[in-house]
Amino acid sequence: MERERIDNIEVLEYVLFCIEGIAEKIGKNGGEVYRMLTENSDILNSYIVPVYDVLHTQGKDYIVEDILDVMRKRGLRV
């Protein structure tokens, strides 16, 4: 899968926030979650980054649960 470059610092901070929040929720480290979102799926580039404008205004619990729901729907075990 081709990875897009994230040039916006706010989006990058949001992505890191999402990865760490998911990692904390499912008991994995950030590297494992990053691989799940990039190597095992394309959720980072096809969902998390494109919906930044909408999701970053929500609370942490909502964001994490929303992304976990997408992960489950795309067949990832979380």
Rosetta constraint file for C-alpha pairs under 8 A:
AtomPair CA 1 CA 38 HARMONIC 7.95 0.50
AtomPair CA 1 CA 39 HARMONIC 7.54 0.50
AtomPair CA 1 CA 42 HARMONIC 7.36 0.50
AtomPair CA 3 CA 45 HARMONIC 7.03 0.50
AtomPair CA 4 CA 45 HARMONIC 6.83 0.50
AtomPair CA 6 CA 11 HARMONIC 7.09 0.50
AtomPair CA 6 CA 12 HARMONIC 6.36 0.50
AtomPair CA 7 CA 11 HARMONIC 7.95 0.50
AtomPair CA 7 CA 12 HARMONIC 7.68 0.50
AtomPair CA 8 CA 12 HARMONIC 6.31 0.50
AtomPair CA 9 CA 13 HARMONIC 6.09 0.50
AtomPair CA 10 CA 14 HARMONIC 6.17 0.50
AtomPair CA 11 CA 15 HARMONIC 6.12 0.50
AtomPair CA 11 CA 49 HARMONIC 6.99 0.50
AtomPair CA 11 CA 52 HARMONIC 6.83 0.50
AtomPair CA 12 CA 16 HARMONIC 6.27 0.50
AtomPair CA 13 CA 17 HARMONIC 6.06 0.50
AtomPair CA 14 CA 18 HARMONIC 6.13 0.50
AtomPair CA 14 CA 52 HARMONIC 7.59 0.50
AtomPair CA 14 CA 56 HARMONIC 6.86 0.50
AtomPair CA 15 CA 19 HARMONIC 6.18 0.50
AtomPair CA 15 CA 44 HARMONIC 7.92 0.50
AtomPair CA 15 CA 48 HARMONIC 7.16 0.50
AtomPair CA 15 CA 49 HARMONIC 7.26 0.50
AtomPair CA 16 CA 20 HARMONIC 6.08 0.50
AtomPair CA 17 CA 21 HARMONIC 5.99 0.50
AtomPair CA 18 CA 22 HARMONIC 6.08 0.50
AtomPair CA 18 CA 63 HARMONIC 7.25 0.50
AtomPair CA 18 CA 64 HARMONIC 6.49 0.50
AtomPair CA 19 CA 23 HARMONIC 6.05 0.50
AtomPair CA 19 CA 30 HARMONIC 5.95 0.50
AtomPair CA 19 CA 33 HARMONIC 6.17 0.50
AtomPair CA 19 CA 34 HARMONIC 6.46 0.50
AtomPair CA 20 CA 24 HARMONIC 6.08 0.50
AtomPair CA 20 CA 29 HARMONIC 7.72 0.50
AtomPair CA 20 CA 30 HARMONIC 5.65 0.50
AtomPair CA 21 CA 25 HARMONIC 6.22 0.50
AtomPair CA 21 CA 60 HARMONIC 7.31 0.50
AtomPair CA 21 CA 64 HARMONIC 6.17 0.50
AtomPair CA 22 CA 26 HARMONIC 6.15 0.50
AtomPair CA 22 CA 33 HARMONIC 7.16 0.50
AtomPair CA 22 CA 64 HARMONIC 5.68 0.50
AtomPair CA 22 CA 68 HARMONIC 7.35 0.50
AtomPair CA 23 CA 27 HARMONIC 5.64 0.50
AtomPair CA 23 CA 28 HARMONIC 4.78 0.50
AtomPair CA 23 CA 29 HARMONIC 5.37 0.50
AtomPair CA 23 CA 30 HARMONIC 5.56 0.50
AtomPair CA 23 CA 32 HARMONIC 7.91 0.50
AtomPair CA 23 CA 33 HARMONIC 6.04 0.50
AtomPair CA 24 CA 28 HARMONIC 6.64 0.50
AtomPair CA 24 CA 29 HARMONIC 7.51 0.50
AtomPair CA 25 CA 64 HARMONIC 7.89 0.50
AtomPair CA 26 CA 78 HARMONIC 6.47 0.50
AtomPair CA 28 CA 32 HARMONIC 6.33 0.50
AtomPair CA 28 CA 33 HARMONIC 6.82 0.50
AtomPair CA 29 CA 33 HARMONIC 6.54 0.50
AtomPair CA 30 CA 34 HARMONIC 6.03 0.50
AtomPair CA 31 CA 35 HARMONIC 6.24 0.50
AtomPair CA 32 CA 36 HARMONIC 6.29 0.50
AtomPair CA 33 CA 37 HARMONIC 6.24 0.50
AtomPair CA 34 CA 38 HARMONIC 6.12 0.50
AtomPair CA 34 CA 39 HARMONIC 7.99 0.50
AtomPair CA 35 CA 39 HARMONIC 4.98 0.50
AtomPair CA 35 CA 40 HARMONIC 6.34 0.50
AtomPair CA 36 CA 40 HARMONIC 4.78 0.50
AtomPair CA 36 CA 41 HARMONIC 6.21 0.50
AtomPair CA 36 CA 76 HARMONIC 7.57 0.50
AtomPair CA 37 CA 41 HARMONIC 5.36 0.50
AtomPair CA 37 CA 42 HARMONIC 5.86 0.50
AtomPair CA 37 CA 43 HARMONIC 5.07 0.50
AtomPair CA 37 CA 44 HARMONIC 5.26 0.50
AtomPair CA 38 CA 42 HARMONIC 5.02 0.50
AtomPair CA 38 CA 43 HARMONIC 6.54 0.50
AtomPair CA 38 CA 44 HARMONIC 6.02 0.50
AtomPair CA 38 CA 45 HARMONIC 7.71 0.50
AtomPair CA 40 CA 76 HARMONIC 7.77 0.50
AtomPair CA 41 CA 74 HARMONIC 7.72 0.50
AtomPair CA 42 CA 46 HARMONIC 5.73 0.50
AtomPair CA 42 CA 47 HARMONIC 7.82 0.50
AtomPair CA 43 CA 47 HARMONIC 5.05 0.50
AtomPair CA 43 CA 48 HARMONIC 6.27 0.50
AtomPair CA 43 CA 70 HARMONIC 7.88 0.50
AtomPair CA 43 CA 71 HARMONIC 7.42 0.50
AtomPair CA 44 CA 48 HARMONIC 4.88 0.50
AtomPair CA 44 CA 49 HARMONIC 6.08 0.50
AtomPair CA 45 CA 49 HARMONIC 5.56 0.50
AtomPair CA 45 CA 50 HARMONIC 6.96 0.50
AtomPair CA 46 CA 50 HARMONIC 6.44 0.50
AtomPair CA 47 CA 51 HARMONIC 6.01 0.50
AtomPair CA 48 CA 52 HARMONIC 6.23 0.50
AtomPair CA 48 CA 67 HARMONIC 7.55 0.50
AtomPair CA 51 CA 55 HARMONIC 6.00 0.50
AtomPair CA 52 CA 56 HARMONIC 5.49 0.50
AtomPair CA 53 CA 57 HARMONIC 7.39 0.50
AtomPair CA 54 CA 58 HARMONIC 7.70 0.50
AtomPair CA 55 CA 63 HARMONIC 6.33 0.50
AtomPair CA 56 CA 63 HARMONIC 7.66 0.50
AtomPair CA 58 CA 62 HARMONIC 6.39 0.50
AtomPair CA 58 CA 63 HARMONIC 6.40 0.50
AtomPair CA 59 CA 63 HARMONIC 6.27 0.50
AtomPair CA 60 CA 64 HARMONIC 6.08 0.50
AtomPair CA 61 CA 65 HARMONIC 6.05 0.50
AtomPair CA 62 CA 66 HARMONIC 5.96 0.50
AtomPair CA 63 CA 67 HARMONIC 6.24 0.50
AtomPair CA 64 CA 68 HARMONIC 6.08 0.50
AtomPair CA 65 CA 69 HARMONIC 6.05 0.50
AtomPair CA 66 CA 70 HARMONIC 6.44 0.50
AtomPair CA 67 CA 71 HARMONIC 6.14 0.50
AtomPair CA 68 CA 72 HARMONIC 6.17 0.50
AtomPair CA 68 CA 78 HARMONIC 7.17 0.50
AtomPair CA 69 CA 73 HARMONIC 6.16 0.50
AtomPair CA 70 CA 74 HARMONIC 6.19 0.50
AtomPair CA 71 CA 75 HARMONIC 6.46 0.50
AtomPair CA 71 CA 76 HARMONIC 5.32 0.50
AtomPair CA 71 CA 77 HARMONIC 7.65 0.50
AtomPair CA 71 CA 78 HARMONIC 7.41 0.50
AtomPair CA 72 CA 76 HARMONIC 5.17 0.50
AtomPair CA 72 CA 77 HARMONIC 6.40 0.50
AtomPair CA 72 CA 78 HARMONIC 6.84 0.50
